[in-house]
Amino acid sequence: MATYYSILSALIRPEIQEKITVGLLLMGDQDVFFKYSKNKLNSAKTLLSENAYSLLKDGLKNIEVTVNAQQNANKRYHLSFEKKSPLSESYIEY
């Protein structure tokens, strides 16, 4: 069983490549774990422009919706994650 993960972060000061880590996406053959910190997201709100914060928040919500949909499909049909899934190894690497 291969496991893939991605640490989700937001770039808050591009000139010095400073980031704040806000979440974690972990994926195995049939399971996905996704969590993000609401406290860190609130902290990012004060550090980012309104547009950048909105993009970060929407991105996290989209990942959450995708993970939930994939987990429901796997439970219903007993499927493993496919290459066509948005939650593929190449997506995690990206």
Secondary structure, DSSP 8 states (H G I E B T S, - for coil): ---EEEEEEEEEEGGGTEEEEEEEEEE-SS-EEEEE-HHHHHHHHHHS-HHHHHHHHHHHHHHHHHHHHHHHHHHHH-----TTSTTSHHHHH-
